[in-house]
Structures are given as C-alpha cells and as structure tokens.
C-alpha cells in the first residue's frame, strides 16, 4: 500500500518539531516524498561504532552524484556537475541506507555520530608521527 504524502501544513509542523530552520522549512515544505523518507529514516538507530560501509553514495537533489566502493580510492561513479552548483539537498547513504542528509548545510538526519565519535577516539589514541 503506497504511503500517503503529508500536506504542506503537516510537513511544516513536523519540521518545526525537529527544530529545523525557516530556510530549510521553506525548501522542504514542497517536497512531501523527501520529508516522508526523512521521517522514516529519523526513526532508525545510528550506525554502530566501527561500522564500515561497503558502498557510500552522495546524492544531490535525490539524484546519484558520486559512489565509492570499499577498497576503491576513486569514485566508481561520478555524475558531471558544474563546480558552481550548490544543491539544496545533499544525502549520503551507506549501503543503501540514509546516513546523513542536509539542506544547504543544515543537518536534518545524522546517523553517523557513533561512527565519528569512534573514529575520533581512535585518532586520539593513535601515536603521532614525529
């Protein structure tokens, strides 16, 4: 059964409950599919500490822009895009799951906090090169 899309009024109420800025609300209020997806993703737990994704994708405006696969130093896919283009919506997915989503730099979904905290602790413990 298809998910019923939210009305602009319901979207605005939902986004305000997430403490989203007016600028982000004005961009997302007309994107019911994206907001429905974000609502679902926000209910998922963070990725666990030490999680290493096999595939990382970067999406601009819900379209794939770059894709990296574990063990590859260069992207395995890259869409041509003007260097001046600043997408309003950027999403990073790990193994086909939304990991991070932001609207013009404002983070709306962040499921990578445990990974970054873990990486910071590892870096702190690593001996420094002299």
C-alpha positions as CSV (number, residue, x, y, z in Angstrom):
1,X,0.0,0.0,0.0
2,X,1.6,3.4,-1.0
3,X,2.4,5.8,1.7
4,X,0.1,8.8,1.9
5,X,2.0,12.0,1.4
6,X,1.9,14.7,4.0
7,X,0.2,18.1,3.4
8,X,2.3,21.2,3.5
9,X,0.8,22.1,6.8
10,X,1.7,18.8,8.3
11,X,5.2,19.0,6.9
12,X,5.7,22.4,8.5
13,X,4.5,21.1,11.9
14,X,6.8,18.1,11.6
15,X,9.8,20.1,10.6
16,X,9.3,22.6,13.4
17,X,9.2,19.6,15.8
18,X,12.7,18.7,14.5
19,X,13.9,22.3,15.2
20,X,14.6,22.9,11.5
21,X,15.4,26.4,10.4
22,X,12.9,28.6,8.4
23,X,15.2,28.3,5.4
24,X,15.1,24.5,5.4
25,X,11.4,24.5,6.0
26,X,10.8,26.7,3.0
27,X,12.7,24.3,0.8
28,X,11.3,21.1,2.3
29,X,7.6,22.1,2.6
30,X,7.1,21.4,-1.1
31,X,8.9,18.1,-1.0
32,X,6.5,15.6,0.6
33,X,8.3,12.5,-0.7
34,X,11.6,13.6,0.7
35,X,10.0,14.6,4.1
36,X,8.2,11.3,4.3
37,X,11.5,9.5,3.7
38,X,13.3,11.7,6.3
39,X,10.6,11.0,8.9
40,X,11.1,7.3,8.4
41,X,14.9,7.5,8.5
42,X,14.9,9.6,11.6
43,X,13.3,6.7,13.5
44,X,16.2,4.4,12.6
45,X,19.1,4.0,15.1
46,X,22.5,5.4,14.3
47,X,25.1,3.3,12.6
48,X,27.2,1.4,15.2
49,X,30.7,2.5,16.2
50,X,33.2,1.0,13.8
51,X,30.7,0.4,11.0
52,X,32.5,0.4,7.6
53,X,30.1,0.7,4.7
54,X,30.8,-1.3,1.6
55,X,29.2,1.4,-0.6
56,X,28.9,5.1,0.0
57,X,26.8,7.2,-2.2
58,X,26.4,11.0,-2.4
59,X,23.2,12.3,-3.8
60,X,22.4,15.8,-4.9
61,X,18.7,16.7,-5.0
62,X,17.8,12.9,-4.7
63,X,20.0,12.0,-7.8
64,X,23.2,10.0,-7.5
65,X,26.3,12.2,-7.8
66,X,29.2,10.1,-6.6
67,X,29.6,6.5,-5.5
68,X,32.5,4.9,-3.7
69,X,33.0,1.2,-3.1
70,X,35.1,-0.3,-0.3
71,X,38.7,-0.7,-1.3
72,X,38.5,1.9,-4.1
73,X,40.3,5.2,-3.6
74,X,38.5,6.9,-6.5
75,X,34.7,7.1,-7.0
76,X,33.3,4.2,-9.1
77,X,30.6,6.6,-10.4
78,X,30.6,10.3,-10.8
79,X,27.9,12.5,-12.5
80,X,29.1,15.6,-14.3
81,X,28.1,18.7,-12.4
82,X,29.0,22.4,-12.6
83,X,31.6,23.3,-9.9
84,X,29.4,26.3,-9.0
85,X,26.3,24.2,-8.4
86,X,25.2,24.1,-4.8
87,X,22.4,21.6,-4.3
88,X,19.8,22.4,-1.8
89,X,19.6,18.8,-0.7
90,X,22.6,16.5,-0.1
91,X,22.3,12.9,1.1
92,X,25.0,10.4,2.0
93,X,23.9,6.8,2.1
94,X,25.8,3.8,3.4
95,X,24.9,0.5,1.8
96,X,21.6,2.0,0.5
97,X,20.6,3.5,3.9
98,X,20.5,7.2,4.5
99,X,23.3,8.1,6.8
100,X,23.4,11.9,6.6
101,X,21.0,14.4,5.0
102,X,21.4,18.1,5.0
103,X,19.6,21.1,3.5
104,X,22.1,23.8,2.4
105,X,24.5,22.6,5.2
106,X,21.9,22.3,7.9
107,X,21.9,18.7,9.1
108,X,18.4,17.1,9.2
109,X,19.4,13.4,9.6
110,X,22.7,12.3,11.2
111,X,23.1,8.6,11.8
112,X,26.9,8.7,11.8
113,X,27.5,10.2,15.2
114,X,28.6,6.9,16.8
115,X,31.0,6.3,13.8
116,X,32.6,9.7,14.0
117,X,32.9,9.6,17.8
118,X,34.5,6.1,17.5
119,X,36.9,7.5,14.8
120,X,37.8,10.5,16.9
121,X,38.6,8.2,19.9
122,X,40.8,6.0,17.6
123,X,42.6,9.0,16.2
124,X,43.2,10.4,19.7
125,X,44.8,7.0,20.7
126,X,46.9,6.7,17.6
127,X,50.6,7.6,18.2
128,X,51.5,10.8,16.5
129,X,54.2,10.8,13.8
130,X,57.2,12.9,14.5
